[in-house]
Amino acid sequence: MKSTSLALFFTLLVCTQAFGAADENAAVKYLRANVALRQAYALEPDAALALEKALQSPLDQSDEKLIAAASEALTEFQHASALRTCDWELSVSDGPNASTSHRGAIRELVAVAGIRARLRFRDGHTKEGLQDWLAADAAARQLSTDGTITSVLISYKLEREIFDVLEPGLGKFSRSELDFLADGARRLPLGMKMQSAIAREKLDRNDLADVVAGANSREDAIKGLTAGVPILRANEKEAEEIIDSCGGSVESLRTCIRKQSEFCAEWSSRWSEPPAQFEADYNNAFLTASRDNPIVAKFTPSLFRLRWAEVYSQTRWMLLRAAIAVERDGATALSAFPDPSTGGGFTYSRQEGGFRLESQVKDNGTLLSITVQDAGAK
């Protein structure tokens, strides 16, 4: 494991001991589970991509070997997922340089839990597989509580990957298993909303303002940007160009930073607008705001893309909940699950051996949907 992960683990452990067992922190248990995983099974320093690929590949003996070794880690992982307090203790003073190695730990653990869920579904241990699935989804959501935009995006990605684990089996679960799944889904932690992460990262904590807060000269500002903004890769020439494009002085740079903050605040406040309208209006406003402001142009995330990412995530989750309800109680249950993108209903269609639910939202040109094949269907 990377030393930063271990350092974060011990920092969180000290914090948890200070608060006492009554306030157990899931973050500590997740990192402890990742340490146990790596002690029990040889993994590359950053194994998340390989494990996520394995999660989506046909099961084989290497998966069984991994899961046999990961038993202790997965027990700790499930204990963590049952907790509702998850504080990653990111250092605000470190700004964009704060350690985020916990992202890799959660990605690895979610993938391993998903692989065990697939093995258990295959072998007929459905309830145990559902417990693994629910723990994986809880962990994906709790990752987002660190208050960063990137972690919220990763949580969306992880949920999408583990949805693919569950979908093939939905039509094969018994009534009691569907009840267990529906009840577990209702109890999952909410995670952090994208709007809140934007406010936390771009408004409550303005890293750009902080890195030049003590600058008294142009040279100070250049040093502050190159040292405190990782995306610049310590490129002093690019830092100079940014300052020059803002007007050349420290004060003009601060004005650009302030205007970027105001821009983010305005569009964060409009987050509830329909995503298509949000995108159209945002793009026009961004062109105007970024024309003479390199801070807006270079350091503002594509807020309309973040808006769509949230819509896709919300829609996939509602499709899944709707599919569970329809499989359990019939098509009449569909009315309780509106399409988050339109407020209307999902399209329901019978298919040979099952049914299909469709949203009106397209991701990469394809309508978001879920298909349930009944037991015995080809």
N, C-alpha and C positions, 0 to 999 in steps of 0.2 A: 504494500500500500504506500501511496505517496506520503512523504513526511508531513505535508500540509494537512492531510486527512487525519493523521494521528494527532497532530497538534490541536486540530479543531476538536477531535474526540476528547482529549484530556481537558481542554478548556471547558467544554460543555459538561463533562463529568464533575468538575469542581463546582460549576454553577448549580448543578442538580443537587449535589451534596449540601450546598449552602441552603437551598430551599427546602430540602427534606423530601422524604418519600411521598408525602401527600401531594406534592406538585411534580410528579414524575414527568420528565421531558422525553417525548418520543424521539427527538433528534439524537439524544444520547444512545438510546437503544438501537436506532437504525445504524449508527456508526459502529456500535459494538457488534451488531450483526454482520456488518461488512468486514470488520476485523476477523471475526470468526470464520466467515466464508473464505477469506484469503489465507487463513492459517490452515484450513482444511483442504483447500484445492488450489493447485497451481494456476494462477491467472496472470496475464500480462498486466503491467502497471495500469493501463487504461483498457480494460476488457469490455467496456460497455457496448461498443459497436459489435464485437464478436458475439456477445451474449444476446443482443437484440436480434442479430441475424439468426442465431440458433433458435430463438423463440419462434421465428416465422418459418423455419425449415422443418422437413420431415423428422420425426423423432427417431433416435437411434441409440446405440449402446453408450455413446459418449454422454448423452443427456442423462441416462440412468446412472452412470458413474458420478456425474456432477451432483445430481440430486441426492444420491446416497451420502456423499461427502458433506453436503450442505445442510443436513438435518438440523444440527444445532443452530446454525445461522438463521434458518427459516423459522425455528421456534422463537428466537429473539425478535425476528422480523414481525411475526404475528403479534407478539406482545406489544411491540411499538405501535403497530397499526390500530390497536385497541385504545390507545391513549388519545386524548383530545388536545393536550398541550404539546405543541411542537415549535420550539424556539431555536432557530439555527444560530443565534448569537453572532450574526455578521457584525464586523467592526465598522461602524459608521465612519470613524475617523480615517479608515483606510480607503474610503470612497471606492472608485472603480478597481482599485488594487486589492480589495478584500478577497480573502480566500473563498472560493466557491467549489472546493473539491467534494463537498457533500452531494453535488449534482451527480457526479460519477458514481458515488456509492449507491444512491437511490436508483439510478438507471440499472446498475448491475443487479441489485436485489430484486427489483421489479421483474426483470427478465428471468431471473432464476425462479422466482415464485410463479411466474407465468408458465415456465417449462414444467414445473412440478404439477401445476393445475392441469396441463395438457396430458401428462402421464397418468394422473389420477382419473381424469375423464375417460381416457383410453381403457384403463383397467377396471372401470366400473365403480370407482370410489368417488362418486359424484359430489356428495356433501363436503368431503375433505377438499376436493378440487375447487368447489365454490368458496370455501374458506380461504384458500390460497388466492383465488381471484379477487375476492373482496379486500384482502390485505394488500394486494398489489395496487388496486385502485385507490385505496386509502393513502398509501405511501406516495403515489403519484400526486395526489391532491396536497398532501402535507409538504411536499417539496416546495410548492408555490408559496408557502407561508414565509419564505425568507424575504419577501417583499421586492424581488427583482423581476423585471420583465422577462428576462431569459428563462428564469426558472418556471414562470407561468407557462411559457411556450413549451418548455420541455415536459411539463405536466400534461399539456394537451397531447403531445406526441406519444407519451407513455400510455395514456388512456386509450388513444386510438389503436395502439399495438395490442393492448390486452383485450380490447373489444373483439379483435379478430380471434382471440383464443376462445371467447365465450360463444360467439354467434353460431358456429357449426353445431353446437350441442343444444341450443335452446329448445328445439322441437323434440328432444329426447328426454328432457327432464320430467320427473313425476310432479304431481300437484304439490306435494310437500316440499320438494326441492325448489320449485318455483316460488313457493311461499317463503322459503328460507332466503332465497336470492333477493326477492322483492323487499323483504324486511331488512336484510343487510344493506341493500342499496339505499334505503331510506335513512339509515344510520351513518352513512359515510360522512366524513368531515367535508365541509364546504370548500376548503381551499381558499386561495386569494383570487379575487376577480381582477381582470386585466386593468380595469379603470383604477382600482386601488393601487396596483403595482406601478402604474404610470405616475400617479400622484406621489407615491412613496419615493420613487427613483428620480423623477424629474422636477418635482415641486418641493416636497418636504425636505429632500436632501439634494441640493444642487451642487453636484461635484465640480462642474466647471467654475461656478462662482467661488467655491472653496479653494481651488488650486491657484487662483489669482487674488485671493482675498488680501494677502499680505504684500502684494506687488507694489512697489513704489516707482518702478521704472519699466520701460519697455523690455530691458534685459531680464528683469525679474519675472515679467509676464511670460517671456519666452521659456525661461527655465521652469516656471510653474506648469505650463502646458506640456512641455516635453516630459517632465517627470511625473505629472499627475494624470495624463490622458493616455492610457495604453494604446488606443487605436492609432495614435500618431507615431508609435514605434520610435520615440526619442528623436524624431526628425525635426531639427531646429529650423530648417528652411521652410517646412510646411507650417510650423508654428508662426514664423515671421510673416508668411503670406496671409495667414488667417488674421493676424493683428493688423496688417496693412489694409486688408479688405474691409476691416471694421472701421478704419479711419486712422490707424497708426499709433494711437495712444492707449494707455492703460484704461483711461475712462471710457474711450470709445469701445474698447473691447468689453468692458463691463456693461455698457449699454446694449451691445449685441447679445450678451448672455442674458440680461434682464428681459429683452424682447423675446428671446427664445422661450424663457420660462412663461411669459405671458401667453405666448402662442400655444404652448402645451396646456396651460390652464384653461384657455378658451375651448380647445377641442376636447379636452377631458370632460368639460362640463356638458358637452353635446353628445356624450357617449350613447345615450339611449335612442338617438335618432336611427331610423332604418338604415342598415349598413350601405345599401346602394346609394342612398341620398348623402349619407355621411361621406362616402368615398368621393363623389362628384364635387361636393362643396369643399371638402378638405383639399383636394388636388388644386383647385383654383386658388384657395387661400395660401397654400404652401408655395405656389409659384410666385405669388406677390411677396410673401414674407421672406423668402429665401433669396430674392433677387439681389439685395444689397446687404445680406446678412449671412456670412459664411458659417456662423454658429448654427443658425437654423438649417442651412443647407447640409452641413456635414454631420451634425450631432443630434438631429431630431429623428427618432425612429419613425418608420412608415406607419403612422397611427392608423391609417385606414386598413392596412394589412393586419395590424393587431386587432382591429375591430372585427374583421372577417374571421381571423383565427378563433376568436372567442365565439362567434356565431357558429362556426363549424363544430367546435367542441360542444357547445350547448345543444346543437341539433343532433349530433351523434348520441349524446347521452339521453335526450328525450326519445329518440327513436328506439334505443335499447329498452328504456323503461316501458314504452308503449308496447313493444314486441313481447315483453314478459307478461304484461297485463292481458294482451290479446290471446296469447297462448294459454294463459290461465283461465280467463273469463269470457273469451269470445270477442268478436269485433265491436260489440257495443261498448267495450271498455275504452275504445280508442278516443272517445270524446273528452276524456279527462287529461289528454296529453297533447296540447296544442304545439304546432310547429313554432319554435322560438323565432324563426326568421320572418314569419308572416302573421302569426297569431291565429291562423286558420288551422285546419286539420291536416294530418298526413294522408296521403293517398293510399288506400288499402286495396290490394288485389289478391285474389286467390291464385295460387300456383299449384301445379301438380305436386301433391304431397306436402302442401304447406301454404304460406302466404308471404307477401312482400309489402313493406311499408316504404313510402317514398316522401321525401321532403321536396320543397320547391327550390331549395338551395343547391347550387352546383359548386363543387370543389374541383378545380382543374377541368372544368367542362363536364363533369359527371355528377348527376343528381345524387345527393346523399340518400342512402337507403339501407334497409336491413332485410334479409331474407331468412325465414324460419322454415326448415325442412323437418317434417314430422318423422318420428322413429320409423325406420323401414323404408323411407322414401329414398330413391336413387339420387 
